[in-house]
Structures are given as C-alpha cells and as structure tokens.
Amino acid sequence: MTAAQKVRGACPLTIQEVSRLSGLSEPTLRYYEKIGLIDPVDRDESSGHRRYSAVVVDRIEALSCLRGAGVSVQDMRAYLRHLAEGHREAGQMRELFQRNAERVAEEMERMRVRLRYLRLKAELWDARERGDTETERQVIAELVHVVPELR
C-alpha cells in the first residue's frame, strides 16, 4: 500500500507523516516545494502547518523513488514535464531513464574498481603480516593494473 493510498479517506498528512512515509526529510520536502517540484502545499487554517493531500503525496512518492535512484533535480523536472504530456512523451521518458540507467551502470563499474583495489590492499597487508613474499608480489602486480582505473 502506498502512502497516498493510506491518505485516501483520511485527513491530510502533516510534514512529519509525509517525511516518515516517503523517506524524504522535512527540509527536502520544503525544498521541493520551494523549487516547484511539488505545488504549494495547503496549510491548516488555524496553525499554518502544511497538510499534504493524497495527490501531493503521490507526487512525493514518485520523487522519492527518483531520488533514491540518484536522479538529479533537473531530470526530476524533466520527468514531471514529460509525465504531464502523457504517452506523447514516451520517447523522452525512455531516453531519460536510459540515460540515468547508464549513469548508474558507470557508477557501479567505478565501485567495482574501488572494491577490487580495497580487497587487493587487504590481501597485500595480509601477505605482509604472514611474511608471504610470493603472494605480496602477485598482489602488487595486480594493483599496478587497478590503480590507474581509480583515476
């Protein structure tokens, strides 16, 4: 069940509740409102506190997923523009998500290189601790090839 489904039929949610449901911090929710990723949020007449409707919570959930995938604010804006246009913008949406998938794949490859480097360094120090000079030489030979990939 989504956060928006929990809201339907209930009173609008407070910023704390939306933060807890979406995983976005309260400052992030305020920031998204400030920069227009979400429309101005209704306020409680007596307290002035934000009250989030199910429609706004739906958008926040989508933004939370995009943020969790590492999508930039610029691409979030593009996503919302394309979404408003519906299926006519399917090609643009596909390109946006393909571009972000490629970015994540590149990040994963960089992380694999970092992981390899760290594991080799651990092996190196393990070999040194054990006095295993042959393993130490082998690990150093591998490190020589990994180090340039870190840059």
HELIX and SHEET records of a PDB file:
HELIX    1   1 ALA A    3  VAL A    7  1                                   5    
HELIX    2   2 ILE A   15  SER A   22  1                                   8    
HELIX    3   3 GLU A   26  LYS A   34  1                                   9    
HELIX    4   4 ALA A   54  GLY A   68  1                                  15    
HELIX    5   5 VAL A   73  GLU A   85  1                                  13    
HELIX    6   6 GLY A   86  GLU A   89  5                                   4    
HELIX    7   7 ALA A   90  ARG A  130  1                                  41    
HELIX    8   8 THR A  133  LEU A  150  1                                  18    
END                                                                             
